[in-house]
Amino acid sequence: MKKTFLVLMFSVTTLVLVACGGYTPDNYWVLEKDRLNEDPEIKNFVTSLQDNPDKRGFKVFTISEGRKMVVVSTGDAEISLELDDVKVDSGNTKAILKEIENKNDEDNPYIMVGISAIKGELFVQDTDGNSYDEF
């Protein structure tokens, strides 16, 4: 009887802890650049980034079904971006990007990160903790 009670309490405690674990934006992705033509507003923004190669930062767009698209630019033709992680930290969403040094065909390299939902405020930073400002 005691053993059954302990197993039951352990199971209930585990379920409660998992349920209270908080929100995580499990549904995020990197949009392929050859799909840029699907949204004219984002395409115009990326074109303006190429016309201003020193602009470093990010802009959030709302795409289909309320999902978000975050366009991040490096402001440096020698740096490319890769998505490292998207997580919720202290109630805010944080997109973490890996900066890779290499020559690009783009005047202002960028990445397009889709996020199903942004919780709290959005922060974009590189893996060293340097933040990107919002345009």
N, CA, C and O atoms as CSV, one atom per row, in Angstrom:
chain,resi,resn,atom,element,x,y,z
A,1,MET,N,N,0.820,-1.189,0.000
A,1,MET,CA,C,0.000,0.000,0.000
A,1,MET,C,C,0.866,1.256,0.000
A,1,MET,O,O,0.627,2.193,-0.761
A,2,LYS,N,N,1.883,1.255,0.874
A,2,LYS,CA,C,2.791,2.413,0.930
A,2,LYS,C,C,3.519,2.592,-0.396
A,2,LYS,O,O,3.702,3.716,-0.864
A,3,LYS,N,N,3.928,1.494,-0.993
A,3,LYS,CA,C,4.672,1.540,-2.247
A,3,LYS,C,C,3.793,2.123,-3.364
A,3,LYS,O,O,4.259,2.945,-4.153
A,4,THR,N,N,2.539,1.703,-3.430
A,4,THR,CA,C,1.613,2.219,-4.432
A,4,THR,C,C,1.384,3.710,-4.225
A,4,THR,O,O,1.342,4.468,-5.194
A,5,PHE,N,N,1.238,4.133,-2.995
A,5,PHE,CA,C,1.042,5.543,-2.676
A,5,PHE,C,C,2.253,6.372,-3.111
A,5,PHE,O,O,2.090,7.448,-3.686
A,6,LEU,N,N,3.459,5.881,-2.841
A,6,LEU,CA,C,4.671,6.607,-3.233
A,6,LEU,C,C,4.800,6.715,-4.747
A,6,LEU,O,O,5.180,7.764,-5.266
A,7,VAL,N,N,4.483,5.635,-5.457
A,7,VAL,CA,C,4.546,5.664,-6.916
A,7,VAL,C,C,3.516,6.654,-7.461
A,7,VAL,O,O,3.813,7.413,-8.384
A,8,LEU,N,N,2.322,6.649,-6.901
A,8,LEU,CA,C,1.282,7.574,-7.311
A,8,LEU,C,C,1.704,9.026,-7.054
A,8,LEU,O,O,1.530,9.881,-7.922
A,9,MET,N,N,2.245,9.303,-5.894
A,9,MET,CA,C,2.701,10.663,-5.560
A,9,MET,C,C,3.841,11.098,-6.479
A,9,MET,O,O,3.883,12.250,-6.913
A,10,PHE,N,N,4.750,10.198,-6.773
A,10,PHE,CA,C,5.855,10.505,-7.682
A,10,PHE,C,C,5.314,10.857,-9.064
A,10,PHE,O,O,5.769,11.819,-9.683
A,11,SER,N,N,4.342,10.078,-9.552
A,11,SER,CA,C,3.757,10.320,-10.867
A,11,SER,C,C,3.029,11.659,-10.912
A,11,SER,O,O,3.184,12.418,-11.868
A,12,VAL,N,N,2.248,11.948,-9.898
A,12,VAL,CA,C,1.517,13.213,-9.845
A,12,VAL,C,C,2.488,14.390,-9.772
A,12,VAL,O,O,2.299,15.392,-10.462
A,13,THR,N,N,3.511,14.277,-8.952
A,13,THR,CA,C,4.510,15.336,-8.831
A,13,THR,C,C,5.216,15.570,-10.162
A,13,THR,O,O,5.441,16.717,-10.551
A,14,THR,N,N,5.560,14.516,-10.849
A,14,THR,CA,C,6.227,14.628,-12.148
A,14,THR,C,C,5.316,15.343,-13.145
A,14,THR,O,O,5.765,16.237,-13.863
A,15,LEU,N,N,4.055,14.960,-13.193
A,15,LEU,CA,C,3.114,15.611,-14.102
A,15,LEU,C,C,2.954,17.092,-13.791
A,15,LEU,O,O,2.903,17.911,-14.709
A,16,VAL,N,N,2.875,17.444,-12.531
A,16,VAL,CA,C,2.735,18.846,-12.136
A,16,VAL,C,C,3.976,19.638,-12.545
A,16,VAL,O,O,3.862,20.748,-13.064
A,17,LEU,N,N,5.135,19.080,-12.316
A,17,LEU,CA,C,6.371,19.787,-12.681
A,17,LEU,C,C,6.488,19.966,-14.186
A,17,LEU,O,O,6.917,21.022,-14.652
A,18,VAL,N,N,6.117,18.961,-14.943
A,18,VAL,CA,C,6.160,19.076,-16.396
A,18,VAL,C,C,5.159,20.121,-16.868
A,18,VAL,O,O,5.477,20.933,-17.737
A,19,ALA,N,N,3.958,20.109,-16.307
A,19,ALA,CA,C,2.925,21.071,-16.705
A,19,ALA,C,C,3.312,22.497,-16.352
A,19,ALA,O,O,2.931,23.426,-17.064
A,20,CYS,N,N,4.049,22.692,-15.290
A,20,CYS,CA,C,4.450,24.029,-14.857
A,20,CYS,C,C,5.789,24.449,-15.441
A,20,CYS,O,O,6.327,25.494,-15.075
A,21,GLY,N,N,6.319,23.655,-16.331
A,21,GLY,CA,C,7.632,23.926,-16.903
A,21,GLY,C,C,7.697,25.204,-17.703
A,21,GLY,O,O,8.786,25.722,-17.951
A,22,GLY,N,N,6.552,25.725,-18.114
A,22,GLY,CA,C,6.542,26.993,-18.833
A,22,GLY,C,C,6.462,26.807,-20.334
A,22,GLY,O,O,6.480,25.691,-20.853
A,23,TYR,N,N,6.374,27.918,-20.997
A,23,TYR,CA,C,6.224,27.953,-22.447
A,23,TYR,C,C,7.585,27.878,-23.116
A,23,TYR,O,O,8.525,28.550,-22.693
A,24,THR,N,N,7.692,27.078,-24.140
A,24,THR,CA,C,8.888,27.083,-24.978
A,24,THR,C,C,8.441,27.166,-26.433
A,24,THR,O,O,7.528,26.446,-26.837
A,25,PRO,N,N,9.061,28.022,-27.216
A,25,PRO,CA,C,8.664,28.155,-28.619
A,25,PRO,C,C,9.242,27.008,-29.446
A,25,PRO,O,O,10.197,27.193,-30.201
A,26,ASP,N,N,8.648,25.812,-29.293
A,26,ASP,CA,C,9.177,24.635,-29.970
A,26,ASP,C,C,9.080,24.732,-31.476
A,26,ASP,O,O,9.827,24.066,-32.193
A,27,ASN,N,N,8.178,25.543,-31.957
A,27,ASN,CA,C,7.958,25.620,-33.373
A,27,ASN,C,C,8.645,26.857,-33.953
A,27,ASN,O,O,8.047,27.928,-34.051
A,28,TYR,N,N,9.897,26.689,-34.330
A,28,TYR,CA,C,10.629,27.763,-34.999
A,28,TYR,C,C,11.427,27.166,-36.141
A,28,TYR,O,O,11.721,25.971,-36.143
A,29,TRP,N,N,11.778,27.995,-37.109
A,29,TRP,CA,C,12.434,27.508,-38.310
A,29,TRP,C,C,13.188,28.647,-38.975
A,29,TRP,O,O,12.992,29.818,-38.649
A,30,VAL,N,N,14.055,28.282,-39.914
A,30,VAL,CA,C,14.754,29.258,-40.747
A,30,VAL,C,C,14.145,29.160,-42.140
A,30,VAL,O,O,14.101,28.083,-42.734
A,31,LEU,N,N,13.675,30.294,-42.655
A,31,LEU,CA,C,13.072,30.317,-43.981
A,31,LEU,C,C,14.175,30.367,-45.035
A,31,LEU,O,O,15.131,31.134,-44.923
A,32,GLU,N,N,14.017,29.531,-46.058
A,32,GLU,CA,C,14.986,29.513,-47.149
A,32,GLU,C,C,14.886,30.835,-47.927
A,32,GLU,O,O,13.792,31.353,-48.152
A,33,LYS,N,N,16.019,31.355,-48.324
A,33,LYS,CA,C,16.047,32.657,-48.990
A,33,LYS,C,C,15.397,32.632,-50.363
A,33,LYS,O,O,14.974,33.678,-50.855
A,34,ASP,N,N,15.305,31.468,-50.996
A,34,ASP,CA,C,14.655,31.403,-52.300
A,34,ASP,C,C,13.130,31.526,-52.183
A,34,ASP,O,O,12.436,31.586,-53.199
A,35,ARG,N,N,12.604,31.562,-50.946
A,35,ARG,CA,C,11.172,31.757,-50.714
A,35,ARG,C,C,10.845,33.204,-50.338
A,35,ARG,O,O,9.731,33.502,-49.909
A,36,LEU,N,N,11.808,34.084,-50.498
A,36,LEU,CA,C,11.647,35.491,-50.132
A,36,LEU,C,C,10.491,36.153,-50.873
A,36,LEU,O,O,9.846,37.049,-50.328
A,37,ASN,N,N,10.219,35.733,-52.096
A,37,ASN,CA,C,9.168,36.355,-52.911
A,37,ASN,C,C,7.760,36.080,-52.393
A,37,ASN,O,O,6.803,36.663,-52.903
A,38,GLU,N,N,7.605,35.218,-51.404
A,38,GLU,CA,C,6.276,34.862,-50.904
A,38,GLU,C,C,5.619,36.003,-50.124
A,38,GLU,O,O,4.395,36.029,-49.993
A,39,ASP,N,N,6.397,36.932,-49.612
A,39,ASP,CA,C,5.830,38.051,-48.852
A,39,ASP,C,C,6.470,39.345,-49.344
A,39,ASP,O,O,7.648,39.584,-49.081
A,40,PRO,N,N,5.709,40.189,-50.059
A,40,PRO,CA,C,6.277,41.415,-50.625
A,40,PRO,C,C,6.839,42.380,-49.574
A,40,PRO,O,O,7.831,43.062,-49.830
A,41,GLU,N,N,6.210,42.439,-48.392
A,41,GLU,CA,C,6.687,43.345,-47.344
A,41,GLU,C,C,8.084,42.930,-46.860
A,41,GLU,O,O,8.963,43.773,-46.683
A,42,ILE,N,N,8.272,41.644,-46.652
A,42,ILE,CA,C,9.585,41.156,-46.213
A,42,ILE,C,C,10.600,41.322,-47.333
A,42,ILE,O,O,11.742,41.706,-47.079
A,43,LYS,N,N,10.203,41.041,-48.558
A,43,LYS,CA,C,11.115,41.200,-49.697
A,43,LYS,C,C,11.586,42.650,-49.812
A,43,LYS,O,O,12.772,42.896,-50.030
A,44,ASN,N,N,10.668,43.614,-49.669
A,44,ASN,CA,C,11.047,45.036,-49.735
A,44,ASN,C,C,12.012,45.394,-48.611
A,44,ASN,O,O,12.951,46.163,-48.817
A,45,PHE,N,N,11.785,44.838,-47.425
A,45,PHE,CA,C,12.677,45.120,-46.301
A,45,PHE,C,C,14.076,44.561,-46.565
A,45,PHE,O,O,15.072,45.240,-46.319
A,46,VAL,N,N,14.152,43.332,-47.062
A,46,VAL,CA,C,15.455,42.723,-47.359
A,46,VAL,C,C,16.170,43.511,-48.454
A,46,VAL,O,O,17.387,43.686,-48.397
A,47,THR,N,N,15.425,43.984,-49.444
A,47,THR,CA,C,16.017,44.819,-50.499
A,47,THR,C,C,16.601,46.095,-49.903
A,47,THR,O,O,17.681,46.531,-50.299
A,48,SER,N,N,15.884,46.694,-48.948
A,48,SER,CA,C,16.403,47.916,-48.310
A,48,SER,C,C,17.656,47.616,-47.488
A,48,SER,O,O,18.544,48.462,-47.376
A,49,LEU,N,N,17.728,46.422,-46.918
A,49,LEU,CA,C,18.952,46.040,-46.189
A,49,LEU,C,C,20.144,45.949,-47.136
A,49,LEU,O,O,21.253,46.343,-46.777
A,50,GLN,N,N,19.922,45.434,-48.339
A,50,GLN,CA,C,21.009,45.317,-49.313
A,50,GLN,C,C,21.444,46.700,-49.810
A,50,GLN,O,O,22.599,46.887,-50.191
A,51,ASP,N,N,20.529,47.659,-49.806
A,51,ASP,CA,C,20.857,49.027,-50.194
A,51,ASP,C,C,21.571,49.790,-49.070
A,51,ASP,O,O,22.187,50.828,-49.313
A,52,ASN,N,N,21.484,49.273,-47.855
A,52,ASN,CA,C,22.126,49.877,-46.682
A,52,ASN,C,C,22.948,48.799,-45.975
A,52,ASN,O,O,22.527,48.275,-44.944
A,53,PRO,N,N,24.120,48.468,-46.527
A,53,PRO,CA,C,24.879,47.308,-46.038
A,53,PRO,C,C,25.425,47.430,-44.620
A,53,PRO,O,O,25.920,46.441,-44.079
A,54,ASP,N,N,25.355,48.594,-44.005
A,54,ASP,CA,C,25.877,48.730,-42.644
A,54,ASP,C,C,24.780,48.638,-41.582
A,54,ASP,O,O,25.063,48.783,-40.392
A,55,LYS,N,N,23.523,48.397,-41.998
A,55,LYS,CA,C,22.414,48.285,-41.043
A,55,LYS,C,C,22.472,46.931,-40.341
A,55,LYS,O,O,22.424,45.879,-40.979
A,56,ARG,N,N,22.578,46.981,-39.015
A,56,ARG,CA,C,22.630,45.766,-38.201
A,56,ARG,C,C,21.455,45.809,-37.237
A,56,ARG,O,O,21.284,46.779,-36.499
A,57,GLY,N,N,20.650,44.761,-37.244
A,57,GLY,CA,C,19.508,44.723,-36.348
A,57,GLY,C,C,18.478,43.720,-36.807
A,57,GLY,O,O,18.759,42.837,-37.618
A,58,PHE,N,N,17.256,43.874,-36.265
A,58,PHE,CA,C,16.192,42.949,-36.640
A,58,PHE,C,C,14.850,43.669,-36.730
A,58,PHE,O,O,14.646,44.738,-36.156
A,59,LYS,N,N,13.945,43.039,-37.474
A,59,LYS,CA,C,12.577,43.527,-37.599
A,59,LYS,C,C,11.648,42.322,-37.577
A,59,LYS,O,O,11.953,41.277,-38.152
A,60,VAL,N,N,10.502,42.482,-36.900
A,60,VAL,CA,C,9.523,41.413,-36.765
A,60,VAL,C,C,8.347,41.684,-37.697
A,60,VAL,O,O,7.826,42.798,-37.748
A,61,PHE,N,N,7.939,40.663,-38.425
A,61,PHE,CA,C,6.787,40.728,-39.310
A,61,PHE,C,C,5.776,39.680,-38.861
A,61,PHE,O,O,6.153,38.616,-38.371
A,62,THR,N,N,4.497,39.984,-39.030
A,62,THR,CA,C,3.459,38.994,-38.789
A,62,THR,C,C,3.145,38.339,-40.123
A,62,THR,O,O,2.854,39.011,-41.112
A,63,ILE,N,N,3.210,36.999,-40.128
A,63,ILE,CA,C,2.923,36.254,-41.356
A,63,ILE,C,C,1.646,35.455,-41.135
A,63,ILE,O,O,0.867,35.788,-40.242
A,64,SER,N,N,1.417,34.446,-41.899
A,64,SER,CA,C,0.158,33.706,-41.859
A,64,SER,C,C,-0.173,33.150,-40.480
A,64,SER,O,O,0.699,32.704,-39.734
A,65,GLU,N,N,-1.458,33.194,-40.172
A,65,GLU,CA,C,-2.012,32.638,-38.943
A,65,GLU,C,C,-1.375,33.214,-37.675
A,65,GLU,O,O,-1.289,32.527,-36.657
A,66,GLY,N,N,-0.932,34.469,-37.737
A,66,GLY,CA,C,-0.390,35.134,-36.556
A,66,GLY,C,C,1.034,34.763,-36.199
A,66,GLY,O,O,1.582,35.274,-35.222
A,67,ARG,N,N,1.639,33.882,-36.976
A,67,ARG,CA,C,3.036,33.531,-36.709
A,67,ARG,C,C,3.929,34.720,-37.037
A,67,ARG,O,O,3.512,35.643,-37.738
A,68,LYS,N,N,5.145,34.695,-36.533
A,68,LYS,CA,C,6.069,35.816,-36.703
A,68,LYS,C,C,7.272,35.408,-37.548
A,68,LYS,O,O,7.726,34.264,-37.509
A,69,MET,N,N,7.775,36.378,-38.312
A,69,MET,CA,C,9.009,36.210,-39.072
A,69,MET,C,C,9.957,37.304,-38.614
A,69,MET,O,O,9.622,38.487,-38.673
A,70,VAL,N,N,11.136,36.913,-38.158
A,70,VAL,CA,C,12.139,37.856,-37.675
A,70,VAL,C,C,13.267,37.880,-38.700
A,70,VAL,O,O,13.904,36.859,-38.959
A,71,VAL,N,N,13.507,39.052,-39.279
A,71,VAL,CA,C,14.603,39.221,-40.230
A,71,VAL,C,C,15.727,39.919,-39.484
A,71,VAL,O,O,15.546,41.010,-38.942
A,72,VAL,N,N,16.904,39.271,-39.462
A,72,VAL,CA,C,18.066,39.799,-38.743
A,72,VAL,C,C,19.185,40.024,-39.749
A,72,VAL,O,O,19.496,39.139,-40.546
A,73,SER,N,N,19.793,41.208,-39.715
A,73,SER,CA,C,20.904,41.512,-40.619
A,73,SER,C,C,22.172,41.784,-39.819
A,73,SER,O,O,22.124,42.293,-38.699
A,74,THR,N,N,23.312,41.433,-40.422
A,74,THR,CA,C,24.598,41.554,-39.730
A,74,THR,C,C,25.214,42.945,-39.850
A,74,THR,O,O,25.910,43.392,-38.939
A,75,GLY,N,N,24.965,43.635,-40.968
A,75,GLY,CA,C,25.615,44.914,-41.196
A,75,GLY,C,C,27.084,44.764,-41.559
A,75,GLY,O,O,27.842,45.732,-41.503
A,76,ASP,N,N,27.493,43.548,-41.934
A,76,ASP,CA,C,28.898,43.264,-42.245
A,76,ASP,C,C,28.943,42.141,-43.275
A,76,ASP,O,O,28.533,41.017,-42.983
A,77,ALA,N,N,29.434,42.430,-44.471
A,77,ALA,CA,C,29.485,41.448,-45.552
A,77,ALA,C,C,30.405,40.269,-45.244
A,77,ALA,O,O,30.386,39.272,-45.965
A,78,GLU,N,N,31.201,40.366,-44.194
A,78,GLU,CA,C,32.129,39.291,-43.826
A,78,GLU,C,C,31.538,38.321,-42.797
A,78,GLU,O,O,32.220,37.391,-42.366
A,79,ILE,N,N,30.275,38.528,-42.399
A,79,ILE,CA,C,29.674,37.696,-41.349
A,79,ILE,C,C,28.345,37.114,-41.819
A,79,ILE,O,O,27.476,37.838,-42.304
A,80,SER,N,N,28.198,35.801,-41.671
A,80,SER,CA,C,26.936,35.110,-41.943
A,80,SER,C,C,26.288,34.734,-40.624
A,80,SER,O,O,26.942,34.716,-39.581
A,81,LEU,N,N,24.993,34.431,-40.678
A,81,LEU,CA,C,24.256,34.062,-39.474
A,81,LEU,C,C,23.666,32.664,-39.599
A,81,LEU,O,O,23.218,32.258,-40.671
A,82,GLU,N,N,23.673,31.934,-38.488
A,82,GLU,CA,C,22.982,30.655,-38.360
A,82,GLU,C,C,22.170,30.705,-37.082
A,82,GLU,O,O,22.592,31.309,-36.096
A,83,LEU,N,N,21.016,30.077,-37.094
A,83,LEU,CA,C,20.182,30.024,-35.903
A,83,LEU,C,C,20.738,28.986,-34.940
A,83,LEU,O,O,20.940,27.829,-35.309
A,84,ASP,N,N,20.984,29.406,-33.703
A,84,ASP,CA,C,21.475,28.500,-32.668
A,84,ASP,C,C,20.311,27.965,-31.835
A,84,ASP,O,O,20.214,26.759,-31.608
A,85,ASP,N,N,19.418,28.863,-31.375
A,85,ASP,CA,C,18.318,28.434,-30.518
A,85,ASP,C,C,17.297,29.554,-30.388
A,85,ASP,O,O,17.613,30.728,-30.582
A,86,VAL,N,N,16.077,29.176,-30.058
A,86,VAL,CA,C,15.028,30.119,-29.663
A,86,VAL,C,C,14.468,29.579,-28.363
A,86,VAL,O,O,14.052,28.422,-28.293
A,87,LYS,N,N,14.457,30.412,-27.332
A,87,LYS,CA,C,13.978,29.944,-26.035
A,87,LYS,C,C,13.297,31.070,-25.285
A,87,LYS,O,O,13.437,32.244,-25.628
A,88,VAL,N,N,12.555,30.690,-24.253
A,88,VAL,CA,C,11.926,31.671,-23.379
A,88,VAL,C,C,12.745,31.739,-22.109
A,88,VAL,O,O,13.001,30.723,-21.462
A,89,ASP,N,N,13.159,32.963,-21.755
A,89,ASP,CA,C,13.995,33.194,-20.584
A,89,ASP,C,C,13.384,34.358,-19.809
A,89,ASP,O,O,13.248,35.453,-20.355
A,90,SER,N,N,13.020,34.145,-18.569
A,90,SER,CA,C,12.397,35.169,-17.721
A,90,SER,C,C,11.128,35.750,-18.348
A,90,SER,O,O,10.858,36.945,-18.224
A,91,GLY,N,N,10.355,34.899,-19.021
A,91,GLY,CA,C,9.089,35.337,-19.606
A,91,GLY,C,C,9.208,36.034,-20.945
A,91,GLY,O,O,8.193,36.449,-21.505
A,92,ASN,N,N,10.410,36.176,-21.476
A,92,ASN,CA,C,10.626,36.804,-22.776
A,92,ASN,C,C,11.223,35.793,-23.747
A,92,ASN,O,O,11.855,34.819,-23.337
A,93,THR,N,N,11.016,36.036,-25.036
A,93,THR,CA,C,11.551,35.157,-26.074
A,93,THR,C,C,12.931,35.657,-26.483
A,93,THR,O,O,13.143,36.855,-26.672
A,94,LYS,N,N,13.858,34.722,-26.614
A,94,LYS,CA,C,15.220,35.071,-26.985
A,94,LYS,C,C,15.646,34.223,-28.182
A,94,LYS,O,O,15.634,32.993,-28.117
A,95,ALA,N,N,16.024,34.892,-29.282
A,95,ALA,CA,C,16.579,34.211,-30.452
A,95,ALA,C,C,18.089,34.362,-30.398
A,95,ALA,O,O,18.608,35.475,-30.310
A,96,ILE,N,N,18.786,33.247,-30.450
A,96,ILE,CA,C,20.242,33.254,-30.341
A,96,ILE,C,C,20.825,32.807,-31.679
A,96,ILE,O,O,20.493,31.739,-32.194
A,97,LEU,N,N,21.698,33.646,-32.230
A,97,LEU,CA,C,22.289,33.404,-33.540
A,97,LEU,C,C,23.787,33.197,-33.428
A,97,LEU,O,O,24.456,33.782,-32.576
A,98,LYS,N,N,24.291,32.355,-34.302
A,98,LYS,CA,C,25.722,32.112,-34.373
A,98,LYS,C,C,26.274,32.944,-35.530
A,98,LYS,O,O,25.809,32.824,-36.664
A,99,GLU,N,N,27.271,33.789,-35.239
A,99,GLU,CA,C,27.913,34.590,-36.282
A,99,GLU,C,C,29.114,33.818,-36.811
A,99,GLU,O,O,29.953,33.344,-36.045
A,100,ILE,N,N,29.181,33.701,-38.132
A,100,ILE,CA,C,30.255,32.951,-38.781
A,100,ILE,C,C,30.979,33.886,-39.732
A,100,ILE,O,O,30.363,34.508,-40.598
A,101,GLU,N,N,32.278,33.979,-39.566
A,101,GLU,CA,C,33.074,34.852,-40.439
A,101,GLU,C,C,33.323,34.166,-41.769
A,101,GLU,O,O,33.965,33.118,-41.832
A,102,ASN,N,N,32.807,34.770,-42.833
A,102,ASN,CA,C,33.092,34.341,-44.202
A,102,ASN,C,C,32.537,35.376,-45.166
A,102,ASN,O,O,31.603,36.104,-44.828
A,103,LYS,N,N,33.093,35.443,-46.339
A,103,LYS,CA,C,32.661,36.398,-47.367
A,103,LYS,C,C,31.332,35.938,-47.933
A,103,LYS,O,O,31.128,34.750,-48.181
A,104,ASN,N,N,30.428,36.889,-48.136
A,104,ASN,CA,C,29.091,36.588,-48.637
A,104,ASN,C,C,28.855,37.217,-49.989
A,104,ASN,O,O,29.540,38.161,-50.382
A,105,ASP,N,N,27.867,36.676,-50.702
A,105,ASP,CA,C,27.429,37.279,-51.954
A,105,ASP,C,C,26.514,38.468,-51.688
A,105,ASP,O,O,26.287,39.297,-52.570
A,106,GLU,N,N,25.990,38.547,-50.467
A,106,GLU,CA,C,25.079,39.621,-50.104
A,106,GLU,C,C,25.860,40.806,-49.544
A,106,GLU,O,O,26.874,40.634,-48.868
A,107,ASP,N,N,25.376,42.007,-49.835
A,107,ASP,CA,C,26.015,43.193,-49.274
A,107,ASP,C,C,25.767,43.291,-47.773
A,107,ASP,O,O,26.621,43.764,-47.023
A,108,ASN,N,N,24.599,42.843,-47.345
A,108,ASN,CA,C,24.248,42.835,-45.924
A,108,ASN,C,C,23.606,41.476,-45.624
A,108,ASN,O,O,22.394,41.318,-45.777
A,109,PRO,N,N,24.400,40.507,-45.203
A,109,PRO,CA,C,23.867,39.169,-44.934
A,109,PRO,C,C,22.750,39.205,-43.899
A,109,PRO,O,O,22.773,40.008,-42.966
A,110,TYR,N,N,21.777,38.324,-44.081
A,110,TYR,CA,C,20.611,38.289,-43.214
A,110,TYR,C,C,20.134,36.855,-43.048
A,110,TYR,O,O,20.547,35.951,-43.775
A,111,ILE,N,N,19.254,36.673,-42.072
A,111,ILE,CA,C,18.601,35.394,-41.844
A,111,ILE,C,C,17.139,35.691,-41.532
A,111,ILE,O,O,16.817,36.718,-40.935
A,112,MET,N,N,16.260,34.780,-41.941
A,112,MET,CA,C,14.832,34.919,-41.673
A,112,MET,C,C,14.405,33.771,-40.763
A,112,MET,O,O,14.408,32.609,-41.168
A,113,VAL,N,N,14.042,34.113,-39.534
A,113,VAL,CA,C,13.677,33.119,-38.530
A,113,VAL,C,C,12.177,33.202,-38.271
A,113,VAL,O,O,11.662,34.248,-37.878
A,114,GLY,N,N,11.489,32.094,-38.496
A,114,GLY,CA,C,10.070,32.025,-38.202
A,114,GLY,C,C,9.859,31.501,-36.797
A,114,GLY,O,O,10.537,30.568,-36.365
A,115,ILE,N,N,8.917,32.101,-36.083
A,115,ILE,CA,C,8.589,31.687,-34.718
A,115,ILE,C,C,7.071,31.602,-34.638
A,115,ILE,O,O,6.372,32.546,-35.006
A,116,SER,N,N,6.562,30.478,-34.160
A,116,SER,CA,C,5.108,30.312,-34.111
A,116,SER,C,C,4.457,31.336,-33.196
A,116,SER,O,O,3.365,31.817,-33.497
A,117,ALA,N,N,5.100,31.681,-32.084
A,117,ALA,CA,C,4.557,32.689,-31.170
A,117,ALA,C,C,5.699,33.292,-30.358
A,117,ALA,O,O,6.630,32.592,-29.962
A,118,ILE,N,N,5.616,34.593,-30.117
A,118,ILE,CA,C,6.611,35.288,-29.288
A,118,ILE,C,C,5.956,35.555,-27.939
A,118,ILE,O,O,4.886,36.160,-27.866
A,119,LYS,N,N,6.597,35.107,-26.890
A,119,LYS,CA,C,6.085,35.321,-25.527
A,119,LYS,C,C,6.859,36.492,-24.915
A,119,LYS,O,O,8.090,36.496,-24.935
A,120,GLY,N,N,6.156,37.471,-24.380
A,120,GLY,CA,C,6.813,38.633,-23.782
A,120,GLY,C,C,7.514,39.457,-24.845
A,120,GLY,O,O,7.026,39.601,-25.966
A,121,GLU,N,N,8.656,39.989,-24.479
A,121,GLU,CA,C,9.451,40.803,-25.399
A,121,GLU,C,C,10.433,39.907,-26.146
A,121,GLU,O,O,10.882,38.894,-25.610
A,122,LEU,N,N,10.771,40.278,-27.392
A,122,LEU,CA,C,11.730,39.518,-28.181
A,122,LEU,C,C,13.103,40.152,-28.067
A,122,LEU,O,O,13.267,41.357,-28.257
A,123,PHE,N,N,14.089,39.320,-27.753
A,123,PHE,CA,C,15.490,39.734,-27.736
A,123,PHE,C,C,16.236,38.885,-28.744
A,123,PHE,O,O,16.036,37.672,-28.808
A,124,VAL,N,N,17.099,39.514,-29.535
A,124,VAL,CA,C,17.930,38.806,-30.511
A,124,VAL,C,C,19.371,39.085,-30.142
A,124,VAL,O,O,19.770,40.235,-29.960
A,125,GLN,N,N,20.155,38.011,-30.034
A,125,GLN,CA,C,21.567,38.171,-29.670
A,125,GLN,C,C,22.395,37.081,-30.328
A,125,GLN,O,O,21.871,36.074,-30.804
A,126,ASP,N,N,23.718,37.313,-30.341
A,126,ASP,CA,C,24.605,36.268,-30.852
A,126,ASP,C,C,25.028,35.363,-29.692
A,126,ASP,O,O,24.686,35.615,-28.537
A,127,THR,N,N,25.766,34.321,-30.015
A,127,THR,CA,C,26.154,33.354,-28.985
A,127,THR,C,C,27.107,33.943,-27.959
A,127,THR,O,O,27.287,33.356,-26.892
A,128,ASP,N,N,27.723,35.085,-28.245
A,128,ASP,CA,C,28.601,35.758,-27.281
A,128,ASP,C,C,27.816,36.711,-26.377
A,128,ASP,O,O,28.392,37.313,-25.471
A,129,GLY,N,N,26.507,36.853,-26.615
A,129,GLY,CA,C,25.676,37.727,-25.786
A,129,GLY,C,C,25.516,39.133,-26.316
A,129,GLY,O,O,24.858,39.952,-25.675
A,130,ASN,N,N,26.104,39.450,-27.484
A,130,ASN,CA,C,25.944,40.780,-28.094
A,130,ASN,C,C,24.556,40.868,-28.705
A,130,ASN,O,O,24.153,39.988,-29.465
A,131,SER,N,N,23.823,41.922,-28.378
A,131,SER,CA,C,22.441,42.017,-28.837
A,131,SER,C,C,22.323,42.779,-30.151
A,131,SER,O,O,23.166,43.602,-30.508
A,132,TYR,N,N,21.238,42.467,-30.853
A,132,TYR,CA,C,20.846,43.171,-32.061
A,132,TYR,C,C,19.707,44.107,-31.673
A,132,TYR,O,O,18.803,43.711,-30.937
A,133,ASP,N,N,19.742,45.334,-32.159
A,133,ASP,CA,C,18.673,46.286,-31.892
A,133,ASP,C,C,17.558,46.119,-32.904
A,133,ASP,O,O,17.788,45.714,-34.044
A,134,GLU,N,N,16.334,46.438,-32.468
A,134,GLU,CA,C,15.194,46.364,-33.381
A,134,GLU,C,C,15.143,47.631,-34.232
A,134,GLU,O,O,15.353,48.738,-33.737
A,135,PHE,N,N,14.863,47.447,-35.515
A,135,PHE,CA,C,14.715,48.594,-36.429
A,135,PHE,C,C,13.419,49.281,-36.157
A,135,PHE,O,O,13.096,50.271,-36.813
